[in-house]
Amino acid sequence: MPLLEQTRRRLAVLKTASHPRSVGDAWGTKRCGPPASRGSQKAGYVLDRPSRNSSSVRVAMEQQDGSVALQRNSEVNWDEFDAGSYFEHNYASIRADDREILEFLRDELRARREISKNVAVLDIGTGTNLYPLLLTLPWAGSIDAVEYSVGGVSWLRDAITSYGPEWDAYWAVLAENEPWRGVGNPRKRLAEVTSVQQGSIFDLPSDRYDFGSMFFVAESLTEDVEEYRSALHAFLGAVKPGGTIVGAFMENSTGYDVAHRPFPAVPIDEATLRDSLAENVARLVVQHLDIPDDEQLRPGYTGMLIAVGTRT
Ligand SMILES: C[S@@+](CC[C@H](N)C(=O)[O-])C[C@H]1O[C@@H](n2cnc3c(N)ncnc32)[C@H](O)[C@@H]1O
């Protein structure tokens, strides 16, 4: 794409970006993210932003002092997040990496026998990914699927009533073993226990949940590493001490497109992730997943990181 056109696109994104919005959130709490800061963490001018699901390029604007403006969560118009397109691209058929994530988490959670029954579960930034919810079904008394974008909330409300056949392949991976096999009808059970809510990670209540999951959210909602840390902190804070946390993160992601619109990411590695979890998570296991063979040549991220632990 010619540089001029890239610059126009970036300007268009900035123009349509929303300012901090007060979502009619589920808990009536206030957004507690840090004040907006324009970063000086990145030097240079043109940033390539291809990712797991994109090969396009976005341009970050150079500031007067030569640093690059980092896009923060409130500067993105999340209502432009095209849920249908995101689902089609990422989850309409099961990918090798998602199968691997499920297998790893299935075996890891089975080994952690302390998770009790009928617990309160949170999945934050659910988007169009139902497998984190399916993962917690054997233990869940209730699941709050909290999503920020209007389109994502609407997609989820439809999907939860009776999810599509695409998700049977994901369930099949889990149902190879107990306790998933014993769930009976997962479609019916998911509809019974799940409540879809619109809300922000920065507005989550403290110490509310026994089990928290977050898949590709804290590092995929901002370009600012401090805001990533703040999002992660808010997620961990929503889980009670002793509760179980599960997280999946893109490694070294430089952003992603959904239906040709660019969305931000913070490039984090395993050391950054471990460091940001260290203070609040015990019994931490982090698993690195390589990029699947059929995507070896696609730039934009270097793998995925899956974390499981106990909130301290
Ligand atoms: C890369 S998608 C991940 C979606 C899904 N969890 C998955 O595994 O594919 C990032 C998600 O974060 C959500 N998001 C963006 N800002 C958010 C915020 N402040 N609070 C909660 N979720 C947010 C987006 O709407 C989107 O669904």
The ligand as a MOL file (V3000), in Angstrom:
LIG
                    3D

  0  0  0     0  0            999 V3000
M  V30 BEGIN CTAB
M  V30 COUNTS 27 29 0 0 0
M  V30 BEGIN ATOM
M  V30 1 C -8.3510 -9.7930 19.9240 0
M  V30 2 S -10.0040 -9.7190 20.5020 0 CHG=1
M  V30 3 C -10.0900 -11.2130 21.4990 0
M  V30 4 C -11.4880 -11.7760 21.5040 0
M  V30 5 C -11.6370 -13.1670 22.1210 0
M  V30 6 N -11.4220 -13.1510 23.5600 0
M  V30 7 C -10.7660 -14.1890 21.4670 0
M  V30 8 O -10.2160 -15.0290 22.1900 0
M  V30 9 O -10.6720 -14.2380 20.2570 0 CHG=-1
M  V30 10 C -9.9400 -8.4260 21.6970 0
M  V30 11 C -11.2580 -8.2500 22.4200 0
M  V30 12 O -11.0810 -7.2840 23.4520 0
M  V30 13 C -12.2600 -6.5310 23.5380 0
M  V30 14 N -11.9770 -5.2630 24.2360 0
M  V30 15 C -11.4620 -4.1310 23.7600 0
M  V30 16 N -11.3750 -3.1970 24.7190 0
M  V30 17 C -11.8620 -3.7680 25.8440 0
M  V30 18 C -12.0590 -3.3160 27.1780 0
M  V30 19 N -11.7330 -2.0780 27.5570 0
M  V30 20 N -12.5890 -4.1750 28.0640 0
M  V30 21 C -12.9210 -5.4240 27.7030 0
M  V30 22 N -12.7670 -5.9130 26.4700 0
M  V30 23 C -12.2350 -5.0890 25.5490 0
M  V30 24 C -12.6780 -6.3580 22.0890 0
M  V30 25 O -14.0180 -5.9470 21.9410 0
M  V30 26 C -12.3890 -7.7520 21.5380 0
M  V30 27 O -13.4950 -8.5880 21.7010 0
M  V30 END ATOM
M  V30 BEGIN BOND
M  V30 1 1 1 2
M  V30 2 1 2 3
M  V30 3 1 2 10
M  V30 4 1 3 4
M  V30 5 1 4 5
M  V30 6 1 5 6
M  V30 7 1 5 7
M  V30 8 2 7 8
M  V30 9 1 7 9
M  V30 10 1 10 11
M  V30 11 1 11 12
M  V30 12 1 11 26
M  V30 13 1 12 13
M  V30 14 1 13 14
M  V30 15 1 13 24
M  V30 16 1 14 15
M  V30 17 1 14 23
M  V30 18 2 15 16
M  V30 19 1 16 17
M  V30 20 1 17 18
M  V30 21 2 17 23
M  V30 22 1 18 19
M  V30 23 2 18 20
M  V30 24 1 20 21
M  V30 25 2 21 22
M  V30 26 1 22 23
M  V30 27 1 24 25
M  V30 28 1 24 26
M  V30 29 1 26 27
M  V30 END BOND
M  V30 END CTAB
M  END
